Amino acid sequence: MLILEDLTAEVPDTNAYHFNLKKFSNNSDEAVLMYGYNSSNNSLLETKFKDYKKIFFNNWAPCEYAQEKDHNNKSPLEYDEKFDIIYSICPYTVEWLNELGLNRRYEYIFYPFCDSLIPERQEKKYDVIYHGGIHGEQHVDCLNIMKMFNYRYCTMTHHINAMTQQFLPYATNVNLLFKDKINLVAQSKISVCYNIAHAHKDQIPRIKKQPDYNKNAAFSHLDNKGIFPQFKTRMHEAAISRTLNLVQKDEWNVAEMYYKPGEEFIYFTDKIDLYNKIRDITYDWENYSSIVDRAYEKSLSYTTEKFVEKIKGDLDEL
């Protein structure tokens, strides 16, 4: 399987830059796997690879349905038209799109990481870390609670929304290189994770314009909460760093598709529970080592090597 990347639309030094799927590429059969948001613009899809099995990896679903047209003037459904198989990290979107009867096939797949990112075991200098944007009240609550501990909050100063800009004074680290961020996670006992994305008010009508949008379980809480599920790679980043994942329980709990609650990560329910669990875990850290170790072992199931093996295995069955 030939593997091609197009990172021209990706924010530099973010996840896709570290997949390094190309190292598994070969041209031993007539199949091509592409990843990166601009992949469908590749003219080779209609020339050199016209008769290939054309495969695409979508690692941002279901967020793209919050827009009508992208910078290529394509809707999400138009974007997929040149591919035979689309692998997506959102199982709900996969089920919904397959039910629409489109002239292509959608498959769920786990979100991978490259094993070169796994850091050395490090001394735990910090109690708790959150890295990412501020998109809702739960993130604000998280920062306010973390400030009561020896915390790290890292984010970017570019490509961020207004709410994240507002809370930049709380950031302990900004614009870290990806691997430096992983090392900071490895130096922390706990990583807080929310596996949801927020839909802004102007985005909800766009989602509702999608065909049979209400049959996608990912969109079941648009009106009452304005959120939808999305697995966050910070769960992998904590697991590979031997850092405990403290995950907010939500309406979908996609975390359980990757790791076992209570055995490989810990849930919290609200801001009071978050405070109590950060306090208890940091004071009794050694008693959580078995959860950390099991999560690390499980994370090795989600490397890019395992990812490519899965897709190649699927092709063999076609």
Phi, psi and omega in degrees: 000125176280137181237123181236142177242151171223103185257017185294340179254002184270147174292127184306141174067021174264187194310310187300331179293345185245007176294316181052043178294339183302333183292345178261008186280139169205166183246044184280345177216171185269067176219142178228131176252129179239150174212158190107139192301328184271013186302325185290351178277355184291118183295340181293341178299330182254001180238270184301322185258019184305319183260008177280158165285115188260121187238142180229140175255117178255112183251021180235000180300146002263021187299328186296340182282359174277358178236151180271311178228141178262192181293346174266006183061037179240143170278164180304318182291325176293328183297328184274352193299332185276357184251150178273322181227130176244121175267130186230149178275357181253105183296329181290320178292322177301311181298315181299312184291324177295326179289339179288346178072038179285163184275050178193170185240138178248138180228139174281142175212153179289156175281123184266169169219153180276133184294347176292347180277346184296120182276165171293151174299133186231159175295139180276103182269335188236153181283314191208148180224144166228133177229134182138192183272169175253112187238349183201176183298328180295328177289323176296314177302319181300313180297317181297324178285316182299329181298343178280353183237180174278091194249164169230133170231117180240140180206182177257162174257003179228161182055039181235159181275176184295324182293320177295320177300320182299326185258014177302328178300339178277348184289132175269338181215134179231149174055039177291146167297151186306313183290330175292324177297317179299319178296325177293321175299317181295338179270002182249146179285320188232141170240125180271136185223138173236115182267051177225160172235150182259136174261125176288162185302323180283346180274332183300315176299329179293317178298320183290347176279348180289146182298126178051041183304327184289353175271356176268112183299339177295337183258018185287345182237028179295312187287320185272334182229344179065035182228161170213162186279144171204121178297130180259130183292350176297340174294315176296318185297326176287316182299315181289342181265004183058044178242140185284127175278120174250107195245133177288131176286133182225195186283346183241320178057052179296345176305327184286350174283348183242316187225153183270126178295140180083334180253326184233352171200170181239136175273153161229159187252319183212185187292328177292316178295324178298312179301312183298321183284322174300314179301311184293319183291318182292326181282339184232041190304319185299330181283357178254006184297327181292324177295316179299316181294319179294321179295320178299313180298319180294324182301332182291351174280350189243025178286164178297330177297315177295324179299310180294321177302319180298313181294318178296321177297320178297320180296323180296335182272350182284000000 
